[in-house]
Amino acid sequence: MKPLEDVLGSISEAIQVVRACKCDSAAALLEMAELELRLKVHDISEAELSAFCHELENRVKGPQRGQVIRLRPKFEKLARRKAT
């Protein structure tokens, strides 16, 4: 999925430029596109993402302070890429 990865790099750069220009709505739209492409690149379905979000919501309500939440391997990979 190299072409999509290249597009992701461009979108990430565009988000930074648009945010610097204080165009928050445009940045939000680009971030949504970035998320959809990252899901595609990492083969994560919308149903999986939804289930993951619900799980996080449940854990945020319940875990004790400082408890680590383990992510499924493909979500860990996605989170690491997003952090870079």
N, C-alpha and C positions, 0 to 999 in steps of 0.2 A: 504494500500500500504506500509505496514511496511517493507517488504524486500527491496523495492526500496529506502525507506528512509535510511535504513542501508547502502546501496550501496552509496547513496549520501554522507553520513558521511565519508565513506572510500575515495571517490573521492576527497572530499574537503581536507582531510588530504594529499592525494597524490599530489594534486596541490601545497600545501604549500612546501612539500619536493622537488618536481621537480623545483619549482621556486627558492628555496634556492640553488639548484645546478646549477642555471642559464641555465636550459634547457627550454627556452621560447617556442619553437615550441611544445614540448611535453606538456607543461602546457596549451597551447592554445587548443590542441586536447582534453585534459581532461576537460577543461572548456566548450567546445562544448558538450561533453558527459553529463556533469553536467547539462547544460541548457536543453538538450533534456529530461533528467530524471525529472527535476523539472517541465517542462511542462506537462509531463505524470502524475506525482503525483498530480498536481493541476488542471488536466483536461483542459489544455489550448491548443487549436489547433494551428497549424502553421499559419493558416489564421488569427486567433485572435491575435497572436503575431505580425504578419506582419502589421495588421491594427493598433495595439497599437504603433508600431515603427513609422509608418507613421504619426499618431496623434502627437506623441512626436516631430517628426521632424517639423511638421507644427507649433506646439506651441512654439518650441525653436526659430523659425524664427519670430514669431509674438508677444508673450507676453512681457509685460513690465518687467523691472528688479524687482526681488523680488516677482513676481506673483507665486502663488502656483499652481501646476498642480495636480488635483485630479485623482487618478487611480481607475479603477474598483476594487471592493473588492477582486477578486481573484488575481489581479496583485499586490495589496497592500500586500496581504499575502505572495506572492512570493518575493516581494522586502524586506519585513521584514525578511524572512527566509534567504535570501542571505546576508543580513547585519550582521547576527549573525555568 
